[in-house]
Amino acid sequence: MKTKLILTLLLLCTVFISSSYSQGSSKKTDYETNYNSALKLLINGDYDNALVQINKSIKLNPNNSDSYYIKGNIYQKKIDY
């Protein structure tokens, strides 16, 4: 009986940890998607939409300095200081 209970608890812990990990990785993917989209838009000269995408990227990962660098480049291209 104890073995069954322990196995059930281990299974539940594994499922919980797996679901937590997958949620974190989707945030990273969303951040990367927005970041890459902003880069493409910046290269193509679509500065307004690039700014929208990089702001989404910053909201998802505010500690990444690369996003702020790209945001500065967008403002520089727009000549909007």
mmCIF file of the N, C-alpha and C atoms, coordinates in Angstrom:
data_MODEL
# 
_entry.id   MODEL 
# 
loop_
_atom_site.group_PDB 
_atom_site.id 
_atom_site.type_symbol 
_atom_site.label_atom_id 
_atom_site.label_alt_id 
_atom_site.label_comp_id 
_atom_site.label_asym_id 
_atom_site.label_entity_id 
_atom_site.label_seq_id 
_atom_site.pdbx_PDB_ins_code 
_atom_site.Cartn_x 
_atom_site.Cartn_y 
_atom_site.Cartn_z 
_atom_site.occupancy 
_atom_site.B_iso_or_equiv 
_atom_site.pdbx_formal_charge 
_atom_site.auth_seq_id 
_atom_site.auth_comp_id 
_atom_site.auth_asym_id 
_atom_site.auth_atom_id 
_atom_site.pdbx_PDB_model_num 
ATOM 1   N N  . MET A 1 1  ? 0.821  -1.194 0.000   1.00 0.00 ? 1  MET A N  1 
ATOM 2   C CA . MET A 1 1  ? 0.000  0.000  0.000   1.00 0.00 ? 1  MET A CA 1 
ATOM 3   C C  . MET A 1 1  ? 0.869  1.263  0.000   1.00 0.00 ? 1  MET A C  1 
ATOM 4   N N  . LYS A 1 2  ? 1.921  1.241  0.835   1.00 0.00 ? 2  LYS A N  1 
ATOM 5   C CA . LYS A 1 2  ? 2.806  2.400  0.881   1.00 0.00 ? 2  LYS A CA 1 
ATOM 6   C C  . LYS A 1 2  ? 3.537  2.583  -0.447  1.00 0.00 ? 2  LYS A C  1 
ATOM 7   N N  . THR A 1 3  ? 3.906  1.489  -1.065  1.00 0.00 ? 3  THR A N  1 
ATOM 8   C CA . THR A 1 3  ? 4.607  1.553  -2.341  1.00 0.00 ? 3  THR A CA 1 
ATOM 9   C C  . THR A 1 3  ? 3.726  2.198  -3.403  1.00 0.00 ? 3  THR A C  1 
ATOM 10  N N  . LYS A 1 4  ? 2.462  1.845  -3.391  1.00 0.00 ? 4  LYS A N  1 
ATOM 11  C CA . LYS A 1 4  ? 1.517  2.410  -4.352  1.00 0.00 ? 4  LYS A CA 1 
ATOM 12  C C  . LYS A 1 4  ? 1.365  3.919  -4.134  1.00 0.00 ? 4  LYS A C  1 
ATOM 13  N N  . LEU A 1 5  ? 1.297  4.331  -2.889  1.00 0.00 ? 5  LEU A N  1 
ATOM 14  C CA . LEU A 1 5  ? 1.163  5.743  -2.551  1.00 0.00 ? 5  LEU A CA 1 
ATOM 15  C C  . LEU A 1 5  ? 2.415  6.519  -2.972  1.00 0.00 ? 5  LEU A C  1 
ATOM 16  N N  . ILE A 1 6  ? 3.572  5.960  -2.702  1.00 0.00 ? 6  ILE A N  1 
ATOM 17  C CA . ILE A 1 6  ? 4.829  6.613  -3.069  1.00 0.00 ? 6  ILE A CA 1 
ATOM 18  C C  . ILE A 1 6  ? 4.950  6.737  -4.584  1.00 0.00 ? 6  ILE A C  1 
ATOM 19  N N  . LEU A 1 7  ? 4.606  5.690  -5.307  1.00 0.00 ? 7  LEU A N  1 
ATOM 20  C CA . LEU A 1 7  ? 4.666  5.738  -6.770  1.00 0.00 ? 7  LEU A CA 1 
ATOM 21  C C  . LEU A 1 7  ? 3.701  6.775  -7.334  1.00 0.00 ? 7  LEU A C  1 
ATOM 22  N N  . THR A 1 8  ? 2.522  6.863  -6.741  1.00 0.00 ? 8  THR A N  1 
ATOM 23  C CA . THR A 1 8  ? 1.535  7.844  -7.182  1.00 0.00 ? 8  THR A CA 1 
ATOM 24  C C  . THR A 1 8  ? 2.051  9.263  -6.945  1.00 0.00 ? 8  THR A C  1 
ATOM 25  N N  . LEU A 1 9  ? 2.641  9.504  -5.782  1.00 0.00 ? 9  LEU A N  1 
ATOM 26  C CA . LEU A 1 9  ? 3.190  10.825 -5.479  1.00 0.00 ? 9  LEU A CA 1 
ATOM 27  C C  . LEU A 1 9  ? 4.343  11.182 -6.416  1.00 0.00 ? 9  LEU A C  1 
ATOM 28  N N  . LEU A 1 10 ? 5.203  10.215 -6.705  1.00 0.00 ? 10 LEU A N  1 
ATOM 29  C CA . LEU A 1 10 ? 6.302  10.457 -7.640  1.00 0.00 ? 10 LEU A CA 1 
ATOM 30  C C  . LEU A 1 10 ? 5.789  10.793 -9.035  1.00 0.00 ? 10 LEU A C  1 
ATOM 31  N N  . LEU A 1 11 ? 4.765  10.090 -9.460  1.00 0.00 ? 11 LEU A N  1 
ATOM 32  C CA . LEU A 1 11 ? 4.173  10.354 -10.769 1.00 0.00 ? 11 LEU A CA 1 
ATOM 33  C C  . LEU A 1 11 ? 3.580  11.761 -10.824 1.00 0.00 ? 11 LEU A C  1 
ATOM 34  N N  . LEU A 1 12 ? 2.867  12.148 -9.766  1.00 0.00 ? 12 LEU A N  1 
ATOM 35  C CA . LEU A 1 12 ? 2.279  13.485 -9.726  1.00 0.00 ? 12 LEU A CA 1 
ATOM 36  C C  . LEU A 1 12 ? 3.358  14.570 -9.720  1.00 0.00 ? 12 LEU A C  1 
ATOM 37  N N  . CYS A 1 13 ? 4.424  14.340 -8.973  1.00 0.00 ? 13 CYS A N  1 
ATOM 38  C CA . CYS A 1 13 ? 5.532  15.304 -8.951  1.00 0.00 ? 13 CYS A CA 1 
ATOM 39  C C  . CYS A 1 13 ? 6.162  15.441 -10.332 1.00 0.00 ? 13 CYS A C  1 
ATOM 40  N N  . THR A 1 14 ? 6.342  14.330 -11.007 1.00 0.00 ? 14 THR A N  1 
ATOM 41  C CA . THR A 1 14 ? 6.932  14.344 -12.343 1.00 0.00 ? 14 THR A CA 1 
ATOM 42  C C  . THR A 1 14 ? 6.054  15.120 -13.321 1.00 0.00 ? 14 THR A C  1 
ATOM 43  N N  . VAL A 1 15 ? 4.762  14.893 -13.261 1.00 0.00 ? 15 VAL A N  1 
ATOM 44  C CA . VAL A 1 15 ? 3.829  15.599 -14.142 1.00 0.00 ? 15 VAL A CA 1 
ATOM 45  C C  . VAL A 1 15 ? 3.853  17.094 -13.836 1.00 0.00 ? 15 VAL A C  1 
ATOM 46  N N  . PHE A 1 16 ? 3.860  17.449 -12.568 1.00 0.00 ? 16 PHE A N  1 
ATOM 47  C CA . PHE A 1 16 ? 3.882  18.856 -12.173 1.00 0.00 ? 16 PHE A CA 1 
ATOM 48  C C  . PHE A 1 16 ? 5.151  19.551 -12.655 1.00 0.00 ? 16 PHE A C  1 
ATOM 49  N N  . ILE A 1 17 ? 6.284  18.918 -12.457 1.00 0.00 ? 17 ILE A N  1 
ATOM 50  C CA . ILE A 1 17 ? 7.557  19.505 -12.881 1.00 0.00 ? 17 ILE A CA 1 
ATOM 51  C C  . ILE A 1 17 ? 7.617  19.633 -14.399 1.00 0.00 ? 17 ILE A C  1 
ATOM 52  N N  . SER A 1 18 ? 7.126  18.639 -15.098 1.00 0.00 ? 18 SER A N  1 
ATOM 53  C CA . SER A 1 18 ? 7.131  18.681 -16.567 1.00 0.00 ? 18 SER A CA 1 
ATOM 54  C C  . SER A 1 18 ? 6.272  19.820 -17.095 1.00 0.00 ? 18 SER A C  1 
ATOM 55  N N  . SER A 1 19 ? 5.104  20.012 -16.503 1.00 0.00 ? 19 SER A N  1 
ATOM 56  C CA . SER A 1 19 ? 4.226  21.082 -16.974 1.00 0.00 ? 19 SER A CA 1 
ATOM 57  C C  . SER A 1 19 ? 4.812  22.449 -16.652 1.00 0.00 ? 19 SER A C  1 
ATOM 58  N N  . SER A 1 20 ? 5.471  22.584 -15.511 1.00 0.00 ? 20 SER A N  1 
ATOM 59  C CA . SER A 1 20 ? 6.115  23.850 -15.162 1.00 0.00 ? 20 SER A CA 1 
ATOM 60  C C  . SER A 1 20 ? 7.247  24.161 -16.124 1.00 0.00 ? 20 SER A C  1 
ATOM 61  N N  . TYR A 1 21 ? 8.015  23.160 -16.473 1.00 0.00 ? 21 TYR A N  1 
ATOM 62  C CA . TYR A 1 21 ? 9.132  23.353 -17.394 1.00 0.00 ? 21 TYR A CA 1 
ATOM 63  C C  . TYR A 1 21 ? 8.637  23.750 -18.778 1.00 0.00 ? 21 TYR A C  1 
ATOM 64  N N  . SER A 1 22 ? 7.583  23.114 -19.247 1.00 0.00 ? 22 SER A N  1 
ATOM 65  C CA . SER A 1 22 ? 7.086  23.417 -20.589 1.00 0.00 ? 22 SER A CA 1 
ATOM 66  C C  . SER A 1 22 ? 6.520  24.824 -20.666 1.00 0.00 ? 22 SER A C  1 
ATOM 67  N N  . GLN A 1 23 ? 5.926  25.328 -19.591 1.00 0.00 ? 23 GLN A N  1 
ATOM 68  C CA . GLN A 1 23 ? 5.424  26.697 -19.594 1.00 0.00 ? 23 GLN A CA 1 
ATOM 69  C C  . GLN A 1 23 ? 6.569  27.688 -19.676 1.00 0.00 ? 23 GLN A C  1 
ATOM 70  N N  . GLY A 1 24 ? 7.645  27.427 -18.973 1.00 0.00 ? 24 GLY A N  1 
ATOM 71  C CA . GLY A 1 24 ? 8.805  28.307 -19.014 1.00 0.00 ? 24 GLY A CA 1 
ATOM 72  C C  . GLY A 1 24 ? 9.448  28.324 -20.381 1.00 0.00 ? 24 GLY A C  1 
ATOM 73  N N  . SER A 1 25 ? 9.517  27.195 -21.036 1.00 0.00 ? 25 SER A N  1 
ATOM 74  C CA . SER A 1 25 ? 10.149 27.143 -22.347 1.00 0.00 ? 25 SER A CA 1 
ATOM 75  C C  . SER A 1 25 ? 9.299  27.821 -23.409 1.00 0.00 ? 25 SER A C  1 
ATOM 76  N N  . SER A 1 26 ? 7.978  27.833 -23.252 1.00 0.00 ? 26 SER A N  1 
ATOM 77  C CA . SER A 1 26 ? 7.145  28.529 -24.228 1.00 0.00 ? 26 SER A CA 1 
ATOM 78  C C  . SER A 1 26 ? 7.324  30.036 -24.100 1.00 0.00 ? 26 SER A C  1 
ATOM 79  N N  . LYS A 1 27 ? 7.571  30.529 -22.877 1.00 0.00 ? 27 LYS A N  1 
ATOM 80  C CA . LYS A 1 27 ? 7.848  31.955 -22.720 1.00 0.00 ? 27 LYS A CA 1 
ATOM 81  C C  . LYS A 1 27 ? 9.123  32.332 -23.454 1.00 0.00 ? 27 LYS A C  1 
ATOM 82  N N  . LYS A 1 28 ? 10.130 31.485 -23.342 1.00 0.00 ? 28 LYS A N  1 
ATOM 83  C CA . LYS A 1 28 ? 11.385 31.750 -24.036 1.00 0.00 ? 28 LYS A CA 1 
ATOM 84  C C  . LYS A 1 28 ? 11.151 31.767 -25.543 1.00 0.00 ? 28 LYS A C  1 
ATOM 85  N N  . THR A 1 29 ? 10.368 30.842 -26.009 1.00 0.00 ? 29 THR A N  1 
ATOM 86  C CA . THR A 1 29 ? 10.074 30.784 -27.434 1.00 0.00 ? 29 THR A CA 1 
ATOM 87  C C  . THR A 1 29 ? 9.320  32.038 -27.879 1.00 0.00 ? 29 THR A C  1 
ATOM 88  N N  . ASP A 1 30 ? 8.356  32.492 -27.075 1.00 0.00 ? 30 ASP A N  1 
ATOM 89  C CA . ASP A 1 30 ? 7.624  33.713 -27.410 1.00 0.00 ? 30 ASP A CA 1 
ATOM 90  C C  . ASP A 1 30 ? 8.566  34.912 -27.432 1.00 0.00 ? 30 ASP A C  1 
ATOM 91  N N  . TYR A 1 31 ? 9.468  34.969 -26.451 1.00 0.00 ? 31 TYR A N  1 
ATOM 92  C CA . TYR A 1 31 ? 10.448 36.056 -26.412 1.00 0.00 ? 31 TYR A CA 1 
ATOM 93  C C  . TYR A 1 31 ? 11.307 36.036 -27.675 1.00 0.00 ? 31 TYR A C  1 
ATOM 94  N N  . GLU A 1 32 ? 11.818 34.866 -28.014 1.00 0.00 ? 32 GLU A N  1 
ATOM 95  C CA . GLU A 1 32 ? 12.685 34.748 -29.189 1.00 0.00 ? 32 GLU A CA 1 
ATOM 96  C C  . GLU A 1 32 ? 11.938 35.080 -30.470 1.00 0.00 ? 32 GLU A C  1 
ATOM 97  N N  . THR A 1 33 ? 10.688 34.660 -30.555 1.00 0.00 ? 33 THR A N  1 
ATOM 98  C CA . THR A 1 33 ? 9.876  34.950 -31.738 1.00 0.00 ? 33 THR A CA 1 
ATOM 99  C C  . THR A 1 33 ? 9.702  36.455 -31.912 1.00 0.00 ? 33 THR A C  1 
ATOM 100 N N  . ASN A 1 34 ? 9.349  37.145 -30.837 1.00 0.00 ? 34 ASN A N  1 
ATOM 101 C CA . ASN A 1 34 ? 9.170  38.597 -30.912 1.00 0.00 ? 34 ASN A CA 1 
ATOM 102 C C  . ASN A 1 34 ? 10.485 39.308 -31.203 1.00 0.00 ? 34 ASN A C  1 
ATOM 103 N N  . TYR A 1 35 ? 11.554 38.844 -30.585 1.00 0.00 ? 35 TYR A N  1 
ATOM 104 C CA . TYR A 1 35 ? 12.870 39.453 -30.791 1.00 0.00 ? 35 TYR A CA 1 
ATOM 105 C C  . TYR A 1 35 ? 13.302 39.311 -32.252 1.00 0.00 ? 35 TYR A C  1 
ATOM 106 N N  . ASN A 1 36 ? 13.190 38.103 -32.779 1.00 0.00 ? 36 ASN A N  1 
ATOM 107 C CA . ASN A 1 36 ? 13.585 37.863 -34.173 1.00 0.00 ? 36 ASN A CA 1 
ATOM 108 C C  . ASN A 1 36 ? 12.699 38.626 -35.151 1.00 0.00 ? 36 ASN A C  1 
ATOM 109 N N  . SER A 1 37 ? 11.421 38.710 -34.837 1.00 0.00 ? 37 SER A N  1 
ATOM 110 C CA . SER A 1 37 ? 10.505 39.471 -35.681 1.00 0.00 ? 37 SER A CA 1 
ATOM 111 C C  . SER A 1 37 ? 10.895 40.954 -35.691 1.00 0.00 ? 37 SER A C  1 
ATOM 112 N N  . ALA A 1 38 ? 11.248 41.474 -34.525 1.00 0.00 ? 38 ALA A N  1 
ATOM 113 C CA . ALA A 1 38 ? 11.670 42.876 -34.438 1.00 0.00 ? 38 ALA A CA 1 
ATOM 114 C C  . ALA A 1 38 ? 12.929 43.119 -35.265 1.00 0.00 ? 38 ALA A C  1 
ATOM 115 N N  . LEU A 1 39 ? 13.864 42.186 -35.214 1.00 0.00 ? 39 LEU A N  1 
ATOM 116 C CA . LEU A 1 39 ? 15.087 42.333 -36.012 1.00 0.00 ? 39 LEU A CA 1 
ATOM 117 C C  . LEU A 1 39 ? 14.782 42.371 -37.503 1.00 0.00 ? 39 LEU A C  1 
ATOM 118 N N  . LYS A 1 40 ? 13.919 41.470 -37.958 1.00 0.00 ? 40 LYS A N  1 
ATOM 119 C CA . LYS A 1 40 ? 13.559 41.433 -39.378 1.00 0.00 ? 40 LYS A CA 1 
ATOM 120 C C  . LYS A 1 40 ? 12.865 42.723 -39.800 1.00 0.00 ? 40 LYS A C  1 
ATOM 121 N N  . LEU A 1 41 ? 11.945 43.191 -38.955 1.00 0.00 ? 41 LEU A N  1 
ATOM 122 C CA . LEU A 1 41 ? 11.233 44.428 -39.272 1.00 0.00 ? 41 LEU A CA 1 
ATOM 123 C C  . LEU A 1 41 ? 12.181 45.625 -39.287 1.00 0.00 ? 41 LEU A C  1 
ATOM 124 N N  . LEU A 1 42 ? 13.133 45.644 -38.369 1.00 0.00 ? 42 LEU A N  1 
ATOM 125 C CA . LEU A 1 42 ? 14.127 46.718 -38.339 1.00 0.00 ? 42 LEU A CA 1 
ATOM 126 C C  . LEU A 1 42 ? 14.954 46.722 -39.618 1.00 0.00 ? 42 LEU A C  1 
ATOM 127 N N  . ILE A 1 43 ? 15.393 45.558 -40.035 1.00 0.00 ? 43 ILE A N  1 
ATOM 128 C CA . ILE A 1 43 ? 16.190 45.445 -41.262 1.00 0.00 ? 43 ILE A CA 1 
ATOM 129 C C  . ILE A 1 43 ? 15.392 45.905 -42.478 1.00 0.00 ? 43 ILE A C  1 
ATOM 130 N N  . ASN A 1 44 ? 14.085 45.603 -42.485 1.00 0.00 ? 44 ASN A N  1 
ATOM 131 C CA . ASN A 1 44 ? 13.229 45.976 -43.614 1.00 0.00 ? 44 ASN A CA 1 
ATOM 132 C C  . ASN A 1 44 ? 12.727 47.419 -43.540 1.00 0.00 ? 44 ASN A C  1 
ATOM 133 N N  . GLY A 1 45 ? 13.085 48.131 -42.470 1.00 0.00 ? 45 GLY A N  1 
ATOM 134 C CA . GLY A 1 45 ? 12.700 49.532 -42.365 1.00 0.00 ? 45 GLY A CA 1 
ATOM 135 C C  . GLY A 1 45 ? 11.320 49.784 -41.797 1.00 0.00 ? 45 GLY A C  1 
ATOM 136 N N  . ASP A 1 46 ? 10.667 48.767 -41.272 1.00 0.00 ? 46 ASP A N  1 
ATOM 137 C CA . ASP A 1 46 ? 9.344  48.921 -40.667 1.00 0.00 ? 46 ASP A CA 1 
ATOM 138 C C  . ASP A 1 46 ? 9.530  49.183 -39.168 1.00 0.00 ? 46 ASP A C  1 
ATOM 139 N N  . TYR A 1 47 ? 9.924  50.415 -38.844 1.00 0.00 ? 47 TYR A N  1 
ATOM 140 C CA . TYR A 1 47 ? 10.347 50.743 -37.487 1.00 0.00 ? 47 TYR A CA 1 
ATOM 141 C C  . TYR A 1 47 ? 9.209  50.723 -36.470 1.00 0.00 ? 47 TYR A C  1 
ATOM 142 N N  . ASP A 1 48 ? 8.021  51.159 -36.870 1.00 0.00 ? 48 ASP A N  1 
ATOM 143 C CA . ASP A 1 48 ? 6.904  51.179 -35.928 1.00 0.00 ? 48 ASP A CA 1 
ATOM 144 C C  . ASP A 1 48 ? 6.526  49.769 -35.474 1.00 0.00 ? 48 ASP A C  1 
ATOM 145 N N  . ASN A 1 49 ? 6.421  48.849 -36.421 1.00 0.00 ? 49 ASN A N  1 
ATOM 146 C CA . ASN A 1 49 ? 6.084  47.472 -36.053 1.00 0.00 ? 49 ASN A CA 1 
ATOM 147 C C  . ASN A 1 49 ? 7.248  46.775 -35.347 1.00 0.00 ? 49 ASN A C  1 
ATOM 148 N N  . ALA A 1 50 ? 8.470  47.154 -35.688 1.00 0.00 ? 50 ALA A N  1 
ATOM 149 C CA . ALA A 1 50 ? 9.633  46.604 -34.987 1.00 0.00 ? 50 ALA A CA 1 
ATOM 150 C C  . ALA A 1 50 ? 9.599  47.021 -33.522 1.00 0.00 ? 50 ALA A C  1 
ATOM 151 N N  . LEU A 1 51 ? 9.194  48.250 -33.267 1.00 0.00 ? 51 LEU A N  1 
ATOM 152 C CA . LEU A 1 51 ? 9.097  48.742 -31.896 1.00 0.00 ? 51 LEU A CA 1 
ATOM 153 C C  . LEU A 1 51 ? 8.028  47.982 -31.110 1.00 0.00 ? 51 LEU A C  1 
ATOM 154 N N  . VAL A 1 52 ? 6.920  47.688 -31.757 1.00 0.00 ? 52 VAL A N  1 
ATOM 155 C CA . VAL A 1 52 ? 5.864  46.905 -31.103 1.00 0.00 ? 52 VAL A CA 1 
ATOM 156 C C  . VAL A 1 52 ? 6.390  45.527 -30.718 1.00 0.00 ? 52 VAL A C  1 
ATOM 157 N N  . GLN A 1 53 ? 7.085  44.880 -31.639 1.00 0.00 ? 53 GLN A N  1 
ATOM 158 C CA . GLN A 1 53 ? 7.600  43.529 -31.383 1.00 0.00 ? 53 GLN A CA 1 
ATOM 159 C C  . GLN A 1 53 ? 8.681  43.522 -30.304 1.00 0.00 ? 53 GLN A C  1 
ATOM 160 N N  . ILE A 1 54 ? 9.572  44.508 -30.326 1.00 0.00 ? 54 ILE A N  1 
ATOM 161 C CA . ILE A 1 54 ? 10.645 44.523 -29.331 1.00 0.00 ? 54 ILE A CA 1 
ATOM 162 C C  . ILE A 1 54 ? 10.090 44.850 -27.951 1.00 0.00 ? 54 ILE A C  1 
ATOM 163 N N  . ASN A 1 55 ? 9.035  45.657 -27.883 1.00 0.00 ? 55 ASN A N  1 
ATOM 164 C CA . ASN A 1 55 ? 8.397  45.921 -26.590 1.00 0.00 ? 55 ASN A CA 1 
ATOM 165 C C  . ASN A 1 55 ? 7.757  44.657 -26.025 1.00 0.00 ? 55 ASN A C  1 
ATOM 166 N N  . LYS A 1 56 ? 7.178  43.839 -26.885 1.00 0.00 ? 56 LYS A N  1 
ATOM 167 C CA . LYS A 1 56 ? 6.638  42.552 -26.434 1.00 0.00 ? 56 LYS A CA 1 
ATOM 168 C C  . LYS A 1 56 ? 7.760  41.665 -25.921 1.00 0.00 ? 56 LYS A C  1 
ATOM 169 N N  . SER A 1 57 ? 8.867  41.681 -26.624 1.00 0.00 ? 57 SER A N  1 
ATOM 170 C CA . SER A 1 57 ? 10.029 40.890 -26.227 1.00 0.00 ? 57 SER A CA 1 
ATOM 171 C C  . SER A 1 57 ? 10.546 41.333 -24.856 1.00 0.00 ? 57 SER A C  1 
ATOM 172 N N  . ILE A 1 58 ? 10.614 42.638 -24.646 1.00 0.00 ? 58 ILE A N  1 
ATOM 173 C CA . ILE A 1 58 ? 11.084 43.174 -23.365 1.00 0.00 ? 58 ILE A CA 1 
ATOM 174 C C  . ILE A 1 58 ? 10.118 42.818 -22.244 1.00 0.00 ? 58 ILE A C  1 
ATOM 175 N N  . LYS A 1 59 ? 8.838  42.848 -22.541 1.00 0.00 ? 59 LYS A N  1 
ATOM 176 C CA . LYS A 1 59 ? 7.847  42.497 -21.515 1.00 0.00 ? 59 LYS A CA 1 
ATOM 177 C C  . LYS A 1 59 ? 8.014  41.038 -21.075 1.00 0.00 ? 59 LYS A C  1 
ATOM 178 N N  . LEU A 1 60 ? 8.337  40.152 -22.010 1.00 0.00 ? 60 LEU A N  1 
ATOM 179 C CA . LEU A 1 60 ? 8.509  38.738 -21.681 1.00 0.00 ? 60 LEU A CA 1 
ATOM 180 C C  . LEU A 1 60 ? 9.849  38.452 -21.003 1.00 0.00 ? 60 LEU A C  1 
ATOM 181 N N  . ASN A 1 61 ? 10.877 39.237 -21.329 1.00 0.00 ? 61 ASN A N  1 
ATOM 182 C CA . ASN A 1 61 ? 12.206 39.004 -20.760 1.00 0.00 ? 61 ASN A CA 1 
ATOM 183 C C  . ASN A 1 61 ? 12.890 40.354 -20.521 1.00 0.00 ? 61 ASN A C  1 
ATOM 184 N N  . PRO A 1 62 ? 12.520 41.042 -19.433 1.00 0.00 ? 62 PRO A N  1 
ATOM 185 C CA . PRO A 1 62 ? 13.044 42.389 -19.200 1.00 0.00 ? 62 PRO A CA 1 
ATOM 186 C C  . PRO A 1 62 ? 14.527 42.441 -18.831 1.00 0.00 ? 62 PRO A C  1 
ATOM 187 N N  . ASN A 1 63 ? 15.147 41.316 -18.558 1.00 0.00 ? 63 ASN A N  1 
ATOM 188 C CA . ASN A 1 63 ? 16.556 41.303 -18.157 1.00 0.00 ? 63 ASN A CA 1 
ATOM 189 C C  . ASN A 1 63 ? 17.520 41.125 -19.322 1.00 0.00 ? 63 ASN A C  1 
ATOM 190 N N  . ASN A 1 64 ? 17.008 40.996 -20.533 1.00 0.00 ? 64 ASN A N  1 
ATOM 191 C CA . ASN A 1 64 ? 17.879 40.783 -21.682 1.00 0.00 ? 64 ASN A CA 1 
ATOM 192 C C  . ASN A 1 64 ? 18.281 42.129 -22.279 1.00 0.00 ? 64 ASN A C  1 
ATOM 193 N N  . SER A 1 65 ? 19.558 42.441 -22.189 1.00 0.00 ? 65 SER A N  1 
ATOM 194 C CA . SER A 1 65 ? 20.038 43.746 -22.657 1.00 0.00 ? 65 SER A CA 1 
ATOM 195 C C  . SER A 1 65 ? 20.005 43.875 -24.176 1.00 0.00 ? 65 SER A C  1 
ATOM 196 N N  . ASP A 1 66 ? 20.042 42.761 -24.892 1.00 0.00 ? 66 ASP A N  1 
ATOM 197 C CA . ASP A 1 66 ? 20.005 42.818 -26.357 1.00 0.00 ? 66 ASP A CA 1 
ATOM 198 C C  . ASP A 1 66 ? 18.728 43.485 -26.859 1.00 0.00 ? 66 ASP A C  1 
ATOM 199 N N  . SER A 1 67 ? 17.617 43.230 -26.185 1.00 0.00 ? 67 SER A N  1 
ATOM 200 C CA . SER A 1 67 ? 16.343 43.827 -26.594 1.00 0.00 ? 67 SER A CA 1 
ATOM 201 C C  . SER A 1 67 ? 16.381 45.345 -26.457 1.00 0.00 ? 67 SER A C  1 
ATOM 202 N N  . TYR A 1 68 ? 16.985 45.823 -25.379 1.00 0.00 ? 68 TYR A N  1 
ATOM 203 C CA . TYR A 1 68 ? 17.085 47.271 -25.184 1.00 0.00 ? 68 TYR A CA 1 
ATOM 204 C C  . TYR A 1 68 ? 18.017 47.904 -26.223 1.00 0.00 ? 68 TYR A C  1 
ATOM 205 N N  . TYR A 1 69 ? 19.045 47.183 -26.596 1.00 0.00 ? 69 TYR A N  1 
ATOM 206 C CA . TYR A 1 69 ? 19.958 47.661 -27.639 1.00 0.00 ? 69 TYR A CA 1 
ATOM 207 C C  . TYR A 1 69 ? 19.211 47.807 -28.968 1.00 0.00 ? 69 TYR A C  1 
ATOM 208 N N  . ILE A 1 70 ? 18.417 46.800 -29.307 1.00 0.00 ? 70 ILE A N  1 
ATOM 209 C CA . ILE A 1 70 ? 17.622 46.853 -30.541 1.00 0.00 ? 70 ILE A CA 1 
ATOM 210 C C  . ILE A 1 70 ? 16.612 47.995 -30.464 1.00 0.00 ? 70 ILE A C  1 
ATOM 211 N N  . LYS A 1 71 ? 16.002 48.168 -29.292 1.00 0.00 ? 71 LYS A N  1 
ATOM 212 C CA . LYS A 1 71 ? 15.037 49.258 -29.124 1.00 0.00 ? 71 LYS A CA 1 
ATOM 213 C C  . LYS A 1 71 ? 15.712 50.609 -29.355 1.00 0.00 ? 71 LYS A C  1 
ATOM 214 N N  . GLY A 1 72 ? 16.924 50.768 -28.843 1.00 0.00 ? 72 GLY A N  1 
ATOM 215 C CA . GLY A 1 72 ? 17.675 51.999 -29.083 1.00 0.00 ? 72 GLY A CA 1 
ATOM 216 C C  . GLY A 1 72 ? 17.970 52.207 -30.557 1.00 0.00 ? 72 GLY A C  1 
ATOM 217 N N  . ASN A 1 73 ? 18.311 51.125 -31.251 1.00 0.00 ? 73 ASN A N  1 
ATOM 218 C CA . ASN A 1 73 ? 18.561 51.218 -32.696 1.00 0.00 ? 73 ASN A CA 1 
ATOM 219 C C  . ASN A 1 73 ? 17.309 51.628 -33.455 1.00 0.00 ? 73 ASN A C  1 
ATOM 220 N N  . ILE A 1 74 ? 16.177 51.114 -33.024 1.00 0.00 ? 74 ILE A N  1 
ATOM 221 C CA . ILE A 1 74 ? 14.913 51.475 -33.682 1.00 0.00 ? 74 ILE A CA 1 
ATOM 222 C C  . ILE A 1 74 ? 14.662 52.974 -33.520 1.00 0.00 ? 74 ILE A C  1 
ATOM 223 N N  . TYR A 1 75 ? 14.817 53.474 -32.290 1.00 0.00 ? 75 TYR A N  1 
ATOM 224 C CA . TYR A 1 75 ? 14.611 54.908 -32.061 1.00 0.00 ? 75 TYR A CA 1 
ATOM 225 C C  . TYR A 1 75 ? 15.618 55.744 -32.845 1.00 0.00 ? 75 TYR A C  1 
ATOM 226 N N  . GLN A 1 76 ? 16.837 55.265 -32.964 1.00 0.00 ? 76 GLN A N  1 
ATOM 227 C CA . GLN A 1 76 ? 17.847 55.989 -33.738 1.00 0.00 ? 76 GLN A CA 1 
ATOM 228 C C  . GLN A 1 76 ? 17.449 56.056 -35.212 1.00 0.00 ? 76 GLN A C  1 
ATOM 229 N N  . LYS A 1 77 ? 16.972 54.940 -35.753 1.00 0.00 ? 77 LYS A N  1 
ATOM 230 C CA . LYS A 1 77 ? 16.548 54.921 -37.162 1.00 0.00 ? 77 LYS A CA 1 
ATOM 231 C C  . LYS A 1 77 ? 15.343 55.829 -37.388 1.00 0.00 ? 77 LYS A C  1 
ATOM 232 N N  . LYS A 1 78 ? 14.446 55.890 -36.388 1.00 0.00 ? 78 LYS A N  1 
ATOM 233 C CA . LYS A 1 78 ? 13.269 56.747 -36.498 1.00 0.00 ? 78 LYS A CA 1 
ATOM 234 C C  . LYS A 1 78 ? 13.609 58.213 -36.240 1.00 0.00 ? 78 LYS A C  1 
ATOM 235 N N  . ILE A 1 79 ? 14.839 58.458 -35.779 1.00 0.00 ? 79 ILE A N  1 
ATOM 236 C CA . ILE A 1 79 ? 15.274 59.783 -35.337 1.00 0.00 ? 79 ILE A CA 1 
ATOM 237 C C  . ILE A 1 79 ? 14.285 60.310 -34.298 1.00 0.00 ? 79 ILE A C  1 
ATOM 238 N N  . ASP A 1 80 ? 14.021 59.463 -33.309 1.00 0.00 ? 80 ASP A N  1 
ATOM 239 C CA . ASP A 1 80 ? 13.078 59.770 -32.232 1.00 0.00 ? 80 ASP A CA 1 
ATOM 240 C C  . ASP A 1 80 ? 13.807 59.584 -30.906 1.00 0.00 ? 80 ASP A C  1 
ATOM 241 N N  . TYR A 1 81 ? 14.402 60.661 -30.442 1.00 0.00 ? 81 TYR A N  1 
ATOM 242 C CA . TYR A 1 81 ? 15.157 60.586 -29.194 1.00 0.00 ? 81 TYR A CA 1 
ATOM 243 C C  . TYR A 1 81 ? 14.262 61.021 -28.095 1.00 0.00 ? 81 TYR A C  1 
# 
